[in-house]
Amino acid sequence: MSKEHLDLVAQLNARRDELTDRLARLDHEARRSSEPLVADFAEQAVQRENDDVVDRLRESTTAELREVTAALRRVAAGTYGRCLHCGSPIEAARLRAVPYSSLCMSCVER
């Protein structure tokens, strides 16, 4: 594996750890949201809005964590850096921008 790929794998591992930590904090915040709402209606609206934001953050964090985990599985399988659709190498610039990319630009554009 090239030095550039090793650097990307290190980035993937760091991102996985960061996302796992973020998800744990968001899960903790979501458990807090199951507590009863305050009596003030304006404050209830703010609490509900905050709960919606936490839910959306959890969804996006979970989705990105799935992508990173799948990329790390491709590393282990020896297929990292290859397009899942056509099998061509994924452009280095694309992998630097989004290390968990699974498709080359040609397949993305199709």
Beta strands, then each sheet from edge to edge (+ up, - down):
end
